Amino acid sequence: MSERLPKIAITLGDPAGVGGEVILKALADREISSSAEFLVLGDQAAIEAAQRSTGVQFDALGVEFRDCGVLAPGEPIEYGALRAAYGKAAVRYVHDATLMCLNHEVEAMVTGPLNKEAVTLNGMQFSGHTEYIAELCGVTGSRMLLAGTKLSVVHVSTHVSLRNACNLDTSRIIETIELGNEAMKLLGKAEPRIAVCGLNPHAGEHGLFGTEDEEFIKPAVEACKARGIRCEGPVAPDTIFFKAARGSHDLIVAMYHDQGHIPMKLLDFEATVNTSLGIPIIRTSVDHGTAFDIAGKNLASEANMKAAIRMAVTMAHHRLLPTVQA
């Protein structure tokens, strides 16, 4: 680990959601707040609303705050409301934090939950944090990693239809394996053990249930093995998660969104962190939504936000290490 504390930006998320509440409660934990220098990006009105809800006073946390000025000062926050203004604010926080990472003002960013529909009410096409941040970074090959205490999963495809996800591409699978391998090294795994899921039941059963596994996935695995990556596959998707959760592997490569998300959330929803790969910055996120139904009631657990912050700090430390040692 590096000796210097990294600086981490945290975005508040949709002001009508639970983002402000879970951020304040997470940073109220001294173990969390002392692990890095933190900068929260949001609107003063949203912070004040979260303070009233949680009873946590931001000024007592010893954390820097940047008012992005999207909402009017003193504007009452209507928790649970789907509003274009709230979607605009949430995207602005992410935009500014991303630029801070690119300009090396901070070492990493953690994003609070936003509502995709609220964002699109502004006439903006928006499929998710990962894609938007990748666009700001000028890259097209981003991937989503779900990292937990027991296991991590990286996805070949995420926010596309299942029909389109089945159109496999060997080069994309290779890139996904490589990105996952590098991410696990940032998390402290010197030689990550990787299992690559098949697309079809039983990984195709030698062509009995489809040829995609032999045609696209197997060549990708062999290519990565030749490059020194410790991986195997295609493996049967219905059994590998059980084995990996018991220690057989560090990372699973899933072919599509639900193949990876469902078992990961079942294994450990609160500790699973969403991390963006294939971008030149470190970004982690809670793996839950805005929870409009309980927003403003101080019912949301901060456990997942704490996990996201811890992972950002860990990755930032490992990225800082070569600089500190130089």
N, C-alpha and C positions, 0 to 999 in steps of 0.2 A: 504494500500500500504506500501511496505517496504521503509525505509529511504535511504538505500544504492542504488546507481544507478547500475543496472545490466550491465554486459558486453555482447555485442551482436556481433557475427560474421556475416558478409554479404559476400556471394559469388558472384563473378562478372557475372557468367553465360557464355554463348558462346561469345567469344571475337568479333565475327562477327555480333552479335545481339545488341539489345538495352539495355542490362543489365547495361553496364558501364554508359550510358547516364542517365538512370532513377535513378541509385544509386547516381551519383554526384548531380543531380538536387534535389533529395529528401534530401540529407544530407546538401545541401546549405540552407535549411530551418532551421533556428535557433531553432524553436520549436521541430523539429525532432532531430537535432544533439545534443541538450542539454538534451534529455530525457534518455540517456544511454551513456555508453562508447562503442564506435564502433571500430571494426577491420574489414577492407575490405581485402578479400583474392582474389588475381588475379595475373596477370602478368603486369609488368611495361609498356610493350608495349601497352597493352589494355587500361590501365589507361590514358596513354598519348594520345591515339587516342580519348578517350571519352572527355578528356580535350579540344582537338582541336575542337571537334564537338559542345560541349555545351558552351565553354567559361568559365566553372567553373574550378578553379584551386584546385586540391586536397589538396595541402599543406595549403591552407587557411581555410580548414574545421575543423582543429583540430582533425582529425580522424587518427587512426593508420592504416598503410598499411603493408601487408605481401606479398612479391613477391614470388609466388610459383615456379618460375623458369622453367616453361614448355616451354614458347616461348622465343626466343632469344631477348636480350635487343635491342631496337631500331627497331625490326622487324615491317614493315608496316602491319597494319591490313586491310584486304580486307573485308569491310562490305558486308554482304549479301552472303558471300561465304560459301558453304558447304564443310568443310575440316575436315579430321580426326584429324589433330593437334589441331584444335579448340575444337572438341569434347573431346579429351584427356585432354586438359587444363581445360575445364568446369567441368569434373568429378573429376579432381585432387583438384579443389577448394572445391568441396562438400566433398570429402574424408577427406581433412585436417580439415575443419570446424567441421565435425562430430566427429572426434577424439578429437578436442579441447573441444567439449561439453561433451564427455564421460570422459575426463580427468579433467573436472571441471575448465578448463581455461576460459571458457565463460559460461554464463547462458542460451544462446539460439542462434539459427542461423536463418538467413533469406537468402533464395536462389533466385538468379537471374535466368532468363529463360535460359535453354539450349536446344539444338536440339538433339532429340533422334537419328535421322539418322546419324548425325555427330559423335555421340558417338559410334554407332554400326559399323562405318567405321573402327574402331580400332579392330574389331573382338570380341567386348564385347557384351554380351547379356544384354540389358538394356530396361526396360519397363517404367521407370520413377523414379523421385526423391524419391518418397515415398518408393518404393520397394527397391531401392538401399541403402538408409539410414537405412532402417529396417534391411537389410542384414548386414551392417556394425555394427549395434547395437546387432546383434545376436538374432533377434526376427523374427517371421513369421506372427504375427497377426496384422500387421499395418492396419490402416484405414485412409481414406482421409476425412477431415472436410473442408467444405466451409463455412466461417463465414463472414457475412455481417453486416451492420448497422441495418437492419430490421429483419434479420433471419439467422439461420445457418442450414446446412445440413451435415449429416454424412452418408457415403455410406457403405452398406454391402459388395459390390464388386465394383471395378473400372475398371482397365485395363485388362478385360477379354472379351471374346466374349459374346454377348447377350444370345446365346444358353447356355453357361456355367453359366452365371449369374442367369439363371432361375432354376438352380439346388440348391434350397435353403437348408440351414442347420440351424436348430433351435438354436443350441449352438453358431453358428457364429452370428446370429441375436442378441442373448442375449449379447454376448460380445460387439457387436457394440453399442447397447443401453447403456451399462455400460460405455464404453469409451467416448461416446458422453456426457453422464451425467457428468462425471468427468471433461471433457474439458470445459463444460459450467460453472462449478464451478470456474475453473481457470480464466474464463472471467467475474467473478463477479456475476453469477446467483446462489443464495443460494439453491433454489429448482427449477431446470429447468423444464419447461413444455414441454414434448416431445410427438410428434405424429409420429407413425410408419406407413409408407406407405404400402399398399397392393401391390402385384405383378401384379395382373390382373385388368382389367377395373372394376371400382366400388368395388375394393377389393374382387373380385370374386362373388359378389352378392349371398352369401350363397351357393356357389358351382355351380351356373349357368354358370359362365365364368371361371371355374377352381377351383381346390381344394387346391392349394398351400397356400392360405391365411389362411384357417382354419386349415390346417394340420401342417404348419411350423411357420407362423408368429404369430398367436393368442397365441399358447403356450409360445412363447418367451416373448410376452407382459405380459402375466399373471405371468410368473416367475419373471420378473423384477418388476412388481407391488408388488409381495410378498416380494421383497427385499427392498421395500421402495422407489423405483424410481417412480416419477410422470409421468407416460406415458399412452398412449392409442393407440388402433389400433387392427387390421389393418384398416386404414382409406383410403377412396377413393383418389388415387393420383391426380386426375384431379381437385379436389376442395380444398385440404388441403393447398396448397401453397398460394392461394388467402386469405384464412382465417388467416393463420399464419402470413402473411405479414402485416395484420391488427391488430396483437397483440394477437391472440389466443394461440400461442405457441412460445417457444424460439428456439426449435430444431426440425427438421424433420429427420427421419431416412429413407433414400431412399434405395431401393433394388439393384439398379444398376446405373452405371455412368450417363447416359443421363437423367434418371428420376430425378436426383438431380441437375445436371449441367445446363440443359437448363433453368429451371425456375430461378435458382439463378443468372445466367448471364443476364437473361432478367430483373430481379428485380433491380440489381445494379452491373453492371460489374466492374466498377472502384473500388468500395469499397469492393468487395468480395475477401477474402484472403484464400489461400490454406494452411491448417495446417495438419501436420502428427500426428496421434494418435496411441497409442499402442506401442510407443517407449519410452525409458527412458530419452529422451531429448526433448527440445522444438524446433520445426522447423516450420517456416511459410514461405510462398512464394507468389510471385505475381501469379495471376491467368491468366496470358497471356503468349504468346510465345515469341520467339526471334524477331519477326517482321522484318525479313530480308529485306522486301520491303522498309522500312523507316529507317533502321539502318544507323547511320552516318549522318543523315540529321537534327538531333535535333528536330524531330517532335513527338517523343514518349512522352506521358504524364507520369509523375512521380507519379500520384495520387495513383495508385495501389501499388507501392513500398512503399509509405508513409503509406498506410493502413497496409501492411504486417509488416513494422517496428513497427508501433504502437501496433499491436496485439502481436508481440514477446515481446515487452517491458512490456505490461500489464500482459501477462502470466508469464513472468520471475519475475515480482514484486510479484505476488500472490504466486509463488512457493518459493520465498525468504522469504515471510512474517513469516512463522513458525520459520525459522532459526533466523530471527531478533528478534522475540518476546521471543525466548527461553532464 
